Amino acid sequence: MATSPNQATPPPPSLFNLPEGLTPDSIDTLPILSALLSRLQNPSSTAHTVSTSGSPSAASPSQLASGTGPLSIKDIPPATDELKHKLQRARSQIKELPDIERSVEEQEVEIGELEEKIRKQREVLVGLREVGLQVKREREQHGEEGGTDTMDT
């Protein structure tokens, strides 16, 4: 059955319907973690970095809110909130994946069953090919003998 250009063929059904919002970016925490670590000040260098007022330089509240500027140890918990929330969302989305509760052993058993099914299907295809070639040879022989090409039932 041919499809006309006006008819859109539906996409093949997906084996897995991913939860809404689950993308590689939703579980990639390395950029956030890297940015946090690059802002973290070494405690020993903080003591050596003294501003003109005599106190160690620290990030202003606006720098902390915008995610820029140096971080001290005490600023880590509020700065990592975004990372914590991202990991919590990713955990809940991953729990919604199909078959997530299945063990590795169960999956290996299913893989073995599917491989056996594929092996049997290949055997059937080889057998059908042999039957097809045999029918083709018989028809060619009948054609050479001058007989009419009729379909045997």
FIKOLZA-1660 file (N, C-alpha, C; in steps of 0.1 Angstrom, whole numbers, plus 5000, padded with zeros to 4 digits):
% residues 153
   i   px   py   pz ch aa at
   1 5008 4988 5000  A  M  N
   1 5000 5000 5000  A  M CA
   1 5009 5012 5000  A  M  C
   2 5008 5020 4990  A  A  N
   2 5016 5032 4989  A  A CA
   2 5009 5044 4996  A  A  C
   3 5018 5053 5001  A  T  N
   3 5012 5064 5008  A  T CA
   3 5014 5076 4999  A  T  C
   4 5003 5084 4998  A  S  N
   4 5004 5096 4990  A  S CA
   4 5011 5107 4997  A  S  C
   5 5017 5117 4990  A  P  N
   5 5024 5127 4997  A  P CA
   5 5016 5135 5007  A  P  C
   6 5003 5135 5006  A  N  N
   6 4995 5142 5015  A  N CA
   6 4993 5134 5028  A  N  C
   7 4995 5121 5028  A  Q  N
   7 4993 5113 5040  A  Q CA
   7 5006 5112 5047  A  Q  C
   8 5006 5116 5060  A  A  N
   8 5018 5115 5068  A  A CA
   8 5018 5101 5074  A  A  C
   9 5029 5094 5073  A  T  N
   9 5031 5082 5080  A  T CA
   9 5034 5084 5095  A  T  C
  10 5027 5078 5104  A  P  N
  10 5030 5080 5118  A  P CA
  10 5043 5075 5121  A  P  C
  11 5050 5081 5131  A  P  N
  11 5063 5076 5135  A  P CA
  11 5061 5063 5142  A  P  C
  12 5072 5054 5141  A  P  N
  12 5070 5041 5147  A  P CA
  12 5069 5043 5162  A  P  C
  13 5061 5034 5168  A  P  N
  13 5059 5036 5183  A  P CA
  13 5072 5034 5190  A  P  C
  14 5074 5042 5200  A  S  N
  14 5086 5041 5208  A  S CA
  14 5085 5030 5218  A  S  C
  15 5095 5023 5220  A  L  N
  15 5095 5012 5230  A  L CA
  15 5094 5018 5244  A  L  C
  16 5099 5029 5246  A  F  N
  16 5099 5036 5259  A  F CA
  16 5094 5050 5258  A  F  C
  17 5084 5053 5266  A  N  N
  17 5079 5067 5266  A  N CA
  17 5086 5073 5278  A  N  C
  18 5096 5082 5276  A  L  N
  18 5103 5088 5287  A  L CA
  18 5094 5098 5294  A  L  C
  19 5096 5099 5307  A  P  N
  19 5088 5108 5315  A  P CA
  19 5090 5123 5310  A  P  C
  20 5080 5131 5311  A  E  N
  20 5081 5144 5307  A  E CA
  20 5092 5152 5313  A  E  C
  21 5100 5158 5305  A  G  N
  21 5112 5166 5311  A  G CA
  21 5125 5159 5313  A  G  C
  22 5125 5145 5310  A  L  N
  22 5137 5138 5312  A  L CA
  22 5145 5139 5299  A  L  C
  23 5156 5146 5300  A  T  N
  23 5165 5148 5289  A  T CA
  23 5179 5146 5294  A  T  C
  24 5189 5145 5285  A  P  N
  24 5203 5144 5290  A  P CA
  24 5207 5156 5299  A  P  C
  25 5202 5168 5295  A  D  N
  25 5205 5180 5303  A  D CA
  25 5199 5179 5317  A  D  C
  26 5188 5172 5318  A  S  N
  26 5182 5172 5332  A  S CA
  26 5189 5164 5342  A  S  C
  27 5198 5155 5337  A  I  N
  27 5206 5147 5346  A  I CA
  27 5221 5150 5346  A  I  C
  28 5225 5160 5337  A  D  N
  28 5239 5164 5336  A  D CA
  28 5242 5174 5347  A  D  C
  29 5249 5170 5357  A  T  N
  29 5253 5179 5368  A  T CA
  29 5267 5185 5367  A  T  C
  30 5275 5180 5358  A  L  N
  30 5289 5184 5358  A  L CA
  30 5291 5199 5355  A  L  C
  31 5283 5205 5346  A  P  N
  31 5286 5220 5345  A  P CA
  31 5283 5228 5357  A  P  C
  32 5272 5224 5364  A  I  N
  32 5269 5231 5377  A  I CA
  32 5279 5229 5387  A  I  C
  33 5283 5216 5389  A  L  N
  33 5293 5213 5399  A  L CA
  33 5307 5219 5395  A  L  C
  34 5310 5219 5383  A  S  N
  34 5323 5226 5379  A  S CA
  34 5323 5241 5382  A  S  C
  35 5311 5247 5379  A  A  N
  35 5310 5262 5382  A  A CA
  35 5312 5264 5397  A  A  C
  36 5305 5256 5405  A  L  N
  36 5306 5257 5419  A  L CA
  36 5321 5256 5424  A  L  C
  37 5327 5245 5419  A  L  N
  37 5341 5242 5424  A  L CA
  37 5350 5253 5419  A  L  C
  38 5348 5259 5408  A  S  N
  38 5357 5270 5403  A  S CA
  38 5355 5282 5411  A  S  C
  39 5344 5284 5418  A  R  N
  39 5342 5296 5426  A  R CA
  39 5346 5294 5441  A  R  C
  40 5349 5281 5444  A  L  N
  40 5353 5278 5458  A  L CA
  40 5366 5284 5461  A  L  C
  41 5368 5291 5472  A  Q  N
  41 5380 5296 5476  A  Q CA
  41 5388 5287 5485  A  Q  C
  42 5400 5286 5484  A  N  N
  42 5409 5278 5492  A  N CA
  42 5409 5285 5506  A  N  C
  43 5406 5278 5517  A  P  N
  43 5406 5284 5530  A  P CA
  43 5419 5291 5534  A  P  C
  44 5430 5285 5530  A  S  N
  44 5443 5291 5534  A  S CA
  44 5446 5304 5525  A  S  C
  45 5441 5304 5513  A  S  N
  45 5443 5316 5505  A  S CA
  45 5434 5327 5509  A  S  C
  46 5423 5323 5515  A  T  N
  46 5413 5334 5519  A  T CA
  46 5419 5342 5530  A  T  C
  47 5427 5336 5539  A  A  N
  47 5433 5343 5550  A  A CA
  47 5444 5353 5545  A  A  C
  48 5450 5349 5533  A  H  N
  48 5461 5358 5528  A  H CA
  48 5455 5369 5520  A  H  C
  49 5443 5367 5514  A  T  N
  49 5437 5377 5506  A  T CA
  49 5430 5387 5515  A  T  C
  50 5436 5398 5519  A  V  N
  50 5430 5407 5528  A  V CA
  50 5427 5420 5520  A  V  C
  51 5415 5425 5521  A  S  N
  51 5411 5437 5515  A  S CA
  51 5416 5449 5523  A  S  C
  52 5414 5461 5518  A  T  N
  52 5419 5473 5525  A  T CA
  52 5413 5475 5538  A  T  C
  53 5401 5469 5541  A  S  N
  53 5395 5471 5554  A  S CA
  53 5400 5461 5564  A  S  C
  54 5409 5452 5560  A  G  N
  54 5415 5442 5569  A  G CA
  54 5407 5429 5570  A  G  C
  55 5396 5427 5563  A  S  N
  55 5389 5415 5564  A  S CA
  55 5391 5407 5551  A  S  C
  56 5390 5394 5551  A  P  N
  56 5391 5387 5538  A  P CA
  56 5381 5390 5528  A  P  C
  57 5384 5390 5515  A  S  N
  57 5375 5394 5505  A  S CA
  57 5364 5382 5504  A  S  C
  58 5352 5386 5503  A  A  N
  58 5341 5376 5502  A  A CA
  58 5332 5381 5491  A  A  C
  59 5323 5372 5486  A  A  N
  59 5314 5375 5476  A  A CA
  59 5303 5384 5482  A  A  C
  60 5298 5393 5475  A  S  N
  60 5287 5401 5479  A  S CA
  60 5274 5393 5478  A  S  C
  61 5263 5397 5485  A  P  N
  61 5251 5389 5484  A  P CA
  61 5246 5389 5469  A  P  C
  62 5248 5399 5462  A  S  N
  62 5243 5399 5448  A  S CA
  62 5251 5389 5440  A  S  C
  63 5264 5388 5442  A  Q  N
  63 5272 5378 5435  A  Q CA
  63 5268 5364 5439  A  Q  C
  64 5265 5362 5452  A  L  N
  64 5260 5348 5456  A  L CA
  64 5247 5345 5449  A  L  C
  65 5238 5355 5448  A  A  N
  65 5225 5352 5442  A  A CA
  65 5226 5350 5427  A  A  C
  66 5235 5356 5421  A  S  N
  66 5236 5355 5406  A  S CA
  66 5245 5343 5402  A  S  C
  67 5252 5337 5412  A  G  N
  67 5260 5325 5409  A  G CA
  67 5274 5329 5404  A  G  C
  68 5278 5341 5407  A  T  N
  68 5292 5345 5404  A  T CA
  68 5299 5349 5416  A  T  C
  69 5312 5351 5415  A  G  N
  69 5320 5355 5426  A  G CA
  69 5325 5344 5434  A  G  C
  70 5334 5346 5443  A  P  N
  70 5340 5335 5451  A  P CA
  70 5331 5330 5461  A  P  C
  71 5333 5317 5464  A  L  N
  71 5325 5310 5475  A  L CA
  71 5334 5307 5486  A  L  C
  72 5329 5309 5498  A  S  N
  72 5336 5304 5510  A  S CA
  72 5328 5292 5515  A  S  C
  73 5334 5285 5524  A  I  N
  73 5328 5272 5529  A  I CA
  73 5314 5274 5534  A  I  C
  74 5312 5285 5541  A  K  N
  74 5298 5287 5546  A  K CA
  74 5288 5290 5536  A  K  C
  75 5292 5294 5524  A  D  N
  75 5283 5298 5513  A  D CA
  75 5279 5286 5504  A  D  C
  76 5286 5274 5507  A  I  N
  76 5283 5262 5498  A  I CA
  76 5269 5257 5499  A  I  C
  77 5263 5255 5511  A  P  N
  77 5249 5250 5511  A  P CA
  77 5239 5258 5503  A  P  C
  78 5238 5271 5504  A  P  N
  78 5228 5278 5496  A  P CA
  78 5232 5278 5481  A  P  C
  79 5245 5278 5478  A  A  N
  79 5249 5278 5464  A  A CA
  79 5247 5264 5457  A  A  C
  80 5246 5254 5465  A  T  N
  80 5244 5240 5459  A  T CA
  80 5229 5237 5458  A  T  C
  81 5220 5246 5462  A  D  N
  81 5206 5243 5462  A  D CA
  81 5201 5239 5448  A  D  C
  82 5206 5246 5438  A  E  N
  82 5202 5243 5424  A  E CA
  82 5206 5229 5420  A  E  C
  83 5218 5225 5424  A  L  N
  83 5223 5212 5421  A  L CA
  83 5215 5201 5428  A  L  C
  84 5212 5203 5441  A  K  N
  84 5203 5194 5448  A  K CA
  84 5190 5192 5442  A  K  C
  85 5183 5203 5438  A  H  N
  85 5170 5202 5432  A  H CA
  85 5171 5195 5419  A  H  C
  86 5181 5197 5411  A  K  N
  86 5182 5191 5398  A  K CA
  86 5184 5175 5400  A  K  C
  87 5192 5172 5410  A  L  N
  87 5193 5157 5413  A  L CA
  87 5181 5151 5418  A  L  C
  88 5173 5158 5426  A  Q  N
  88 5160 5153 5431  A  Q CA
  88 5150 5151 5420  A  Q  C
  89 5150 5161 5411  A  R  N
  89 5141 5159 5399  A  R CA
  89 5145 5147 5390  A  R  C
  90 5158 5146 5388  A  A  N
  90 5163 5135 5380  A  A CA
  90 5160 5121 5386  A  A  C
  91 5162 5120 5400  A  R  N
  91 5158 5108 5406  A  R CA
  91 5144 5104 5405  A  R  C
  92 5135 5114 5407  A  S  N
  92 5121 5111 5405  A  S CA
  92 5117 5107 5391  A  S  C
  93 5123 5114 5381  A  Q  N
  93 5120 5111 5367  A  Q CA
  93 5126 5097 5363  A  Q  C
  94 5137 5093 5368  A  I  N
  94 5143 5080 5365  A  I CA
  94 5134 5069 5371  A  I  C
  95 5129 5072 5383  A  K  N
  95 5120 5061 5389  A  K CA
  95 5107 5059 5381  A  K  C
  96 5104 5068 5372  A  E  N
  96 5092 5067 5363  A  E CA
  96 5095 5059 5350  A  E  C
  97 5108 5056 5348  A  L  N
  97 5112 5048 5336  A  L CA
  97 5105 5034 5336  A  L  C
  98 5102 5029 5324  A  P  N
  98 5096 5016 5324  A  P CA
  98 5106 5005 5328  A  P  C
  99 5101 4995 5335  A  D  N
  99 5110 4984 5339  A  D CA
  99 5121 4987 5348  A  D  C
 100 5121 4998 5355  A  I  N
 100 5132 5002 5363  A  I CA
 100 5134 4993 5375  A  I  C
 101 5123 4986 5379  A  E  N
 101 5123 4977 5390  A  E CA
 101 5129 4964 5387  A  E  C
 102 5131 4961 5374  A  R  N
 102 5136 4948 5370  A  R CA
 102 5151 4946 5374  A  R  C
 103 5154 4934 5377  A  S  N
 103 5168 4931 5381  A  S CA
 103 5176 4928 5368  A  S  C
 104 5189 4929 5370  A  V  N
 104 5198 4925 5358  A  V CA
 104 5196 4911 5354  A  V  C
 105 5194 4902 5363  A  E  N
 105 5192 4888 5360  A  E CA
 105 5179 4886 5351  A  E  C
 106 5168 4893 5355  A  E  N
 106 5156 4893 5347  A  E CA
 106 5158 4898 5333  A  E  C
 107 5166 4909 5332  A  Q  N
 107 5168 4914 5319  A  Q CA
 107 5177 4905 5311  A  Q  C
 108 5187 4898 5317  A  E  N
 108 5195 4889 5310  A  E CA
 108 5187 4877 5305  A  E  C
 109 5178 4872 5313  A  V  N
 109 5169 4861 5309  A  V CA
 109 5161 4865 5297  A  V  C
 110 5155 4877 5297  A  E  N
 110 5147 4882 5286  A  E CA
 110 5156 4883 5273  A  E  C
 111 5168 4888 5275  A  I  N
 111 5177 4890 5263  A  I CA
 111 5180 4876 5257  A  I  C
 112 5182 4866 5266  A  G  N
 112 5185 4852 5261  A  G CA
 112 5173 4847 5253  A  G  C
 113 5161 4849 5258  A  E  N
 113 5148 4845 5251  A  E CA
 113 5147 4852 5238  A  E  C
 114 5150 4865 5237  A  L  N
 114 5149 4872 5225  A  L CA
 114 5160 4867 5215  A  L  C
 115 5172 4865 5219  A  E  N
 115 5182 4860 5210  A  E CA
 115 5178 4846 5205  A  E  C
 116 5172 4837 5213  A  E  N
 116 5167 4824 5208  A  E CA
 116 5156 4826 5198  A  E  C
 117 5147 4836 5200  A  K  N
 117 5136 4838 5191  A  K CA
 117 5142 4843 5177  A  K  C
 118 5152 4852 5178  A  I  N
 118 5159 4857 5165  A  I CA
 118 5165 4845 5158  A  I  C
 119 5172 4836 5166  A  R  N
 119 5179 4825 5159  A  R CA
 119 5168 4816 5152  A  R  C
 120 5157 4813 5158  A  K  N
 120 5146 4805 5152  A  K CA
 120 5141 4812 5139  A  K  C
 121 5139 4825 5140  A  Q  N
 121 5134 4833 5129  A  Q CA
 121 5144 4832 5117  A  Q  C
 122 5156 4833 5120  A  R  N
 122 5167 4832 5109  A  R CA
 122 5166 4818 5103  A  R  C
 123 5164 4808 5111  A  E  N
 123 5163 4794 5105  A  E CA
 123 5151 4793 5096  A  E  C
 124 5140 4799 5100  A  V  N
 124 5128 4799 5091  A  V CA
 124 5131 4806 5078  A  V  C
 125 5137 4818 5079  A  L  N
 125 5140 4826 5067  A  L CA
 125 5150 4818 5058  A  L  C
 126 5160 4811 5063  A  V  N
 126 5169 4803 5055  A  V CA
 126 5160 4792 5048  A  V  C
 127 5151 4785 5056  A  G  N
 127 5143 4775 5050  A  G CA
 127 5134 4780 5039  A  G  C
 128 5128 4792 5041  A  L  N
 128 5120 4798 5031  A  L CA
 128 5128 4802 5018  A  L  C
 129 5140 4806 5020  A  R  N
 129 5148 4809 5009  A  R CA
 129 5151 4797 5001  A  R  C
 130 5154 4786 5007  A  E  N
 130 5157 4773 5000  A  E CA
 130 5145 4768 4993  A  E  C
 131 5133 4770 4999  A  V  N
 131 5120 4766 4992  A  V CA
 131 5118 4775 4979  A  V  C
 132 5121 4788 4981  A  G  N
 132 5120 4797 4970  A  G CA
 132 5129 4794 4958  A  G  C
 133 5142 4791 4962  A  L  N
 133 5151 4787 4951  A  L CA
 133 5148 4774 4944  A  L  C
 134 5142 4765 4952  A  Q  N
 134 5138 4752 4946  A  Q CA
 134 5127 4754 4936  A  Q  C
 135 5117 4762 4940  A  V  N
 135 5105 4765 4931  A  V CA
 135 5110 4772 4919  A  V  C
 136 5120 4781 4920  A  K  N
 136 5125 4789 4909  A  K CA
 136 5132 4779 4899  A  K  C
 137 5140 4769 4905  A  R  N
 137 5147 4760 4896  A  R CA
 137 5137 4751 4889  A  R  C
 138 5126 4747 4896  A  E  N
 138 5116 4738 4889  A  E CA
 138 5109 4746 4878  A  E  C
 139 5106 4759 4880  A  R  N
 139 5100 4767 4870  A  R CA
 139 5109 4768 4858  A  R  C
 140 5122 4770 4860  A  E  N
 140 5131 4772 4849  A  E CA
 140 5132 4759 4841  A  E  C
 141 5132 4748 4848  A  Q  N
 141 5133 4735 4841  A  Q CA
 141 5120 4733 4833  A  Q  C
 142 5108 4736 4838  A  H  N
 142 5096 4735 4830  A  H CA
 142 5096 4744 4818  A  H  C
 143 5102 4756 4820  A  G  N
 143 5103 4765 4809  A  G CA
 143 5112 4760 4798  A  G  C
 144 5123 4754 4801  A  E  N
 144 5132 4748 4791  A  E CA
 144 5126 4736 4784  A  E  C
 145 5117 4729 4790  A  E  N
 145 5111 4717 4784  A  E CA
 145 5100 4721 4775  A  E  C
 146 5097 4734 4774  A  G  N
 146 5086 4739 4765  A  G CA
 146 5073 4738 4771  A  G  C
 147 5072 4735 4784  A  G  N
 147 5059 4735 4790  A  G CA
 147 5054 4749 4794  A  G  C
 148 5042 4750 4796  A  T  N
 148 5036 4763 4800  A  T CA
 148 5039 4766 4815  A  T  C
 149 5041 4778 4818  A  D  N
 149 5044 4782 4832  A  D CA
 149 5031 4783 4840  A  D  C
 150 5027 4773 4846  A  T  N
 150 5015 4773 4854  A  T CA
 150 5019 4772 4869  A  T  C
 151 5010 4777 4876  A  M  N
 151 5013 4777 4891  A  M CA
 151 5006 4764 4897  A  M  C
 152 5015 4756 4903  A  D  N
 152 5010 4744 4909  A  D CA
 152 5004 4748 4923  A  D  C
 153 4993 4741 4926  A  T  N
 153 4987 4745 4939  A  T CA
 153 4987 4733 4948  A  T  C
% end
